[in-house]
Each structure stands twice: as C-alpha cells, then as structure tokens.
Amino acid sequence: MTFYDDIYPFYTVQRTPFIFSSRLLTIILVFLVLAVSLLLILPGIRGKSRLFWTFRIFSLNFTNDWAEARMTTKATYKSFSNAVVNAEIGLHVGLYGINVTLKGNPVVQFNETIDYNEMFTWHDTIEEYEEALEKGLPNPILYIAEKFTPSSPCGLIFQYRYSGRYASATLWTAFCCWMLANILFSMPVIRYAGYMVVATAAFIFFSMISFTTIMNVPQCVFYIGTDSFETEYSHSFWLALATGKHMNLHIDFACFALEFIIPSPTVTNSNDFQASCAPSLGFLW
C-alpha cells in the first residue's frame, strides 16, 4: 500500500481491459438493431415471400456444404491400435471451415458409439488440430484435418481459405443489395429496384466464381484404407446458382419488361402497379 493507494497523481488510472472485444460487440449490436428494425417493418411490407429469399441469401454464408465428399470404407480406428472399423466418412467444406464426420456402420462397434462430427475453422486450424490430437480422435478425422493445416504439402487451407473469404465478402454485398432492392420495391421506384436485383444476382455469381477457383488447382486426393475420394460441389453451391438464376430470369425480366410495356406505373405509381399486377407475379411480390 503506497501513499497514493496505487493511483499516481500525474498518470491516468490503470484500468482492467474488457474481456470481450468492444469492436466486435459494436458490430453485433449494429446488426441486431438492423435485424430488429427489419422484423418490425415486415408486417407492413407487401410481398412477405421475399422474406424467404432474404433468409436464403443470408444463410448461404453460414452453410457448411459448398463442397463435400463422402465414402464408406474400412479404416484403422485409432492410433496404436489394430482395430479396423467399417464407417462412413464425410468431408463438408464451407466458407469458414470444414466439418469432418465419421459414422460407424453399424454405429456401435467395439462397445463404443462411433458417431463424430468435428468442426475445424480456417483461422484456428492449427489449434483445433492440436486439440483433436490431445482428445485422441479417430485416425480418419485426424488424417483429413491434417490435410488442411498450413504444414500440409497439399496446401488446401490456402486454397479454400482465400476463396471462401472472397466468396463470403461478395455474398454479404449481395445481401446488402437485396435489402436495398426490398426497400425500393416498397417505394415508387420499381426500375431501380430491378437494378439492385441485378446487382444481387451478379454478386451471387461472383461468390460462386470465387469459390470455383479451388477447382482450378491440382486437387488433393484423400486416401483412407483402400479407398479414396475428392471434393465436389454440393448443395449450397447449387442453391446459390439457382437463386441467382431465378433473380435474373424472373424478377429482373419482369421489372424490365414492365418498364417497356407500362412504364408509368413501374416508375411513378408503385402502389397501383402492385394492386393491379401483383396477383400474376406472385414470385415478385
């Protein structure tokens, strides 16, 4: 205990740092406010089916099946053991990491339930791989996870991490364009809403192009037991393609066709246009 009780007269008070990132907290609060605001105004907006399109574009960023591979084989179960299990092995690649699954066939073998689902993210791959080693996870999971570490000669983490990063950024841009399009659809500016839908579809396609760059480099083959497999495009990739295609072929075509057929309602009188034409364009409204 000092004369000043550990507070010096010519220096600021020493403060304990906050245990949570204030910058991340600010970002979370901003997006929560925007999400709550959107939910509050949705009941008064025509075309509530567009909410499902909003959810579809938003969810593409967080799914773990942009690419996947799976097979059923016999493999060594764990290190320092001769036990061989018959199991289905799956690899699911997302924009932020991978999921490795191992499910026994049958599930119970050697008096143990074999049903694993392990997540490895791009920014913590080394730490999570070391934790998997400490936990003694089955050999097939460790083998696949090791392929995605920076020290692996395959270099998969660099291919998938950078392609996923740019694909995620363009998807977030597409989501922002779609939100602007919904705002413009609720105002008498249908033509410009169509432009924003074009931008939304374009950025979705850009995200797909970014992710497809991983297929332009030599693929790393996974050998487990006597079998092997490679990753292929999966559900989220084809869902992104279908979403962008639908926006271009249906919504954009309807907006620009109506611009030439009945230009005044599409530009100056959105309410009358919705009342007269919306029944025949349910996919748009």
N, C-alpha and C positions, 0 to 999 in steps of 0.2 A: 504494500500500500504506500503510495507516494503522497507528497504534499497536495498534489492536484487530483488525486484519485484516478490516475492513469489518463487524465484528459489534460493535454498540454495547452497553455493559453494562446499559443501562436500557430496552432495547427487545427485542422478540422477534426471532428470526432471520428474515430475509427469505427466503420460500420461493417456489419457482417453481410457478405453477399447473399442475395436471394437465391434460394435453392432451385428456382425454376427460371428458365430463360425469359427475360422480360420482352425481348423482341418476338419470340415465338408466341408468348401469351398475347401480345398485341395483335398479331396476325390472326390467331384463333378467335379473339373477340370480334375483330372486324368481320370475319366470315360468318360468325354466329349471328351478328346483327343483320347482315345481309340475308342470311337464310331465314331468320325470323320475319324480316320485312317481307320477303317473298311469300312466305306462308300466310301472312296476314292479308296480302292483296290478292291472293289467288282466287278466293270466292267471288270477287267482283270482276274477274277477267274472263272474257269469252274464250272458249276453246280449252277446257281443262285437260283435254287429251294431250296437249303439248307438255303437260307435266311429266308424262311418261317418257317423252323424248328428252326432256331435261335430265331425268334420272338416268336414262340410257347413256347420254353423253358423259355425265358426271361419273357414272360407275365404271366406264371404260378405263379410267385412270387407276383404279384400285383392284382390278381383277388380276388373278394370277394364272391365266391360261391364254396368253397371247401366243405362246408356243408350248408344245408338250410332246412327250414321248413316253411310252409305256410298253412293258412286255412282261411275260410270265416265264420264269426260269428257275433253275436250281442254283443256289449260290451259298458260299460259306457264310454262316450266320454272324459270328463274332470272332475277333482276333484271339489267337492262342486256343482255338477250338477247331475240331474237325467236323463239327455239326454242320450239316447241309440242310437248308430249308427250301421248300417249294413255295415261292411267293410271287406276287405281282408287284413290280417296281414301276413307279411313275415319277416323271420329272415335269413340273409345271413352271413355266417361265412367265413372270410378269414384268412390269416396267420398273419395279423397285426391288425385285429379288426373285428367289426361286422357292418352290415347295417340293420337297422330296418325300414321296410316300412309299411305304413298304407294308404290304398286307399279305399275311400268310394264306396259303391255300392247302388245307384249312387254316383258320385263324389261330387255333390253339395247336401248337407243336412244341414238343419237349417240355410240356407242362408250363408253357408260357404263352401269353397272348401276343401275337405278332401283328401289331396294327400301329404303325408310326406315321406321323405327318409332321415333318420338320421344316421350319422356315429359315432361310438364310438371305439377309438383305445385302445390297451392294455395298453400303457404306460401313458395315460391320462384319464383313465376311470372315476376316482372319479371326476376330474374337469369337464369333459364333462357331467357327470350325474348331477352335481350341476347346470351347465348352463342350462341343459334341464329342471330342476325343476324351475329355475328362469323364463325361457321363457314360462312355462306353457304348455308343450307339452301334447298331449293326453295320457290318462291313459295306454292304451296298450303298447305304446312305453316306457313309464317310467317303467312299470312293467317288460318288457323284459330287459331293460338296467340295472335295479336294480339287476337282477339275475347275472349279470356279474361284479358286484362290489366286492371288497375284503371282505366286511362285509356280503355278502350273504351266508347263510348256504349251498347253493349248491356248492360253490367253483368252479364255471365254469371258472372264469378268470384264475385260476391257471392251470387248465387242458388245456385250449385252448392256453394260452399264451406260456407255455413251449413247447407244441407240435408244435405250429406254429413257434416258434423261431428255433427249431432244423430242422423242415421241410424247412424253409427258407434258413438256412445255407447250407443244403445239396443240395438244388436247385441251389444256387449260385455256389457251387462246380461243379454241373453237367453242368452249363452254361460255366464255365471255361474249363472243359474237352471237351465240344463240340466245343469251339473256337479253342482249340489245335488240335482237330480232323480235323477241316476245314483247318487249316494251313498245317497239314501233308498230307491231301488229295491233296493239291496243289503242293506237293513235291513228289519225288520218294520214298516214304516210306508208301505205302498203308497198309502194315501189321500193322505198329504201329498206323496208323490212326484207324484201326479196333479195336485195343486195347483201344484207347481213347473213341471210341463209346461205347464199353463195359462198360467202367468206367462211361460214361454219363448215360447210362441206369441204371447202378447199383445205382448211387446216386439219380436218379429219384425215383427208387423203395424204397430207404432208406427214402426219404422225405415222401412217402406215408405211410411207416411203422410208421414213427414218428407221422404222423397225425392220424393214426388209433388207436393210444394208447388212444385217448379220448373216444373211444367206449368200452374200457376195464374196465372203472369205471362206477359206477351206474349213469344212465342218469337222468338229472333233467327234470321233466315234466312241461311244461308251461300250466297253466290253465287261460284261458281268457273267461269270460262269462260262458257258459255251455259247452264249448269245450276245448280240449287240443291238444297239438302236441309235437313232439320230432324232433330233427335234424337228417338228413340223409345225406349220401354222395351225392355231387352234381356234376355239370358239370366239374369243374376244376380237381376234383379228378379223374374222369373217363378219362379226357383228358390226365392227367399225366400217367395213366395206359396204354392208347392207344399209347402214344408217346414212352414210354419205351419198350412196347411190339413190336412196329414196328422196333425200332432200333435193338432189339435182334434177331427177326425172319427174318428180311430182310437185313438190312445193314450189320450186323455182319456176317450173314450166307454167304452173297455174298463175303465179304472180305476174310473170311477164306476158303471158297470153292475154290475161285480163287487162293489162296495160294497153294493149293494142286494140282489143275488142271494145271494152268500155272504159276508156282512160279516166274519165272524171271521177267515178266512184272509187277507183283504186288509188287516187291521189288526194282527193278533196273530201270525200264523204265515206269514211270507213264504216260508220255505223249502218248507213243504208245498204252498203255493199254486203256487210255481214248478214243483215236481216234477209236480203233477197237471194244471196248466192251461197250462204253457208250450208244449207241443207244438202247441196250437191257436192260440197267439198269438205266432207267430214274429216278427212285426213289432215286438212289445213287448220280448221277451226276447232 
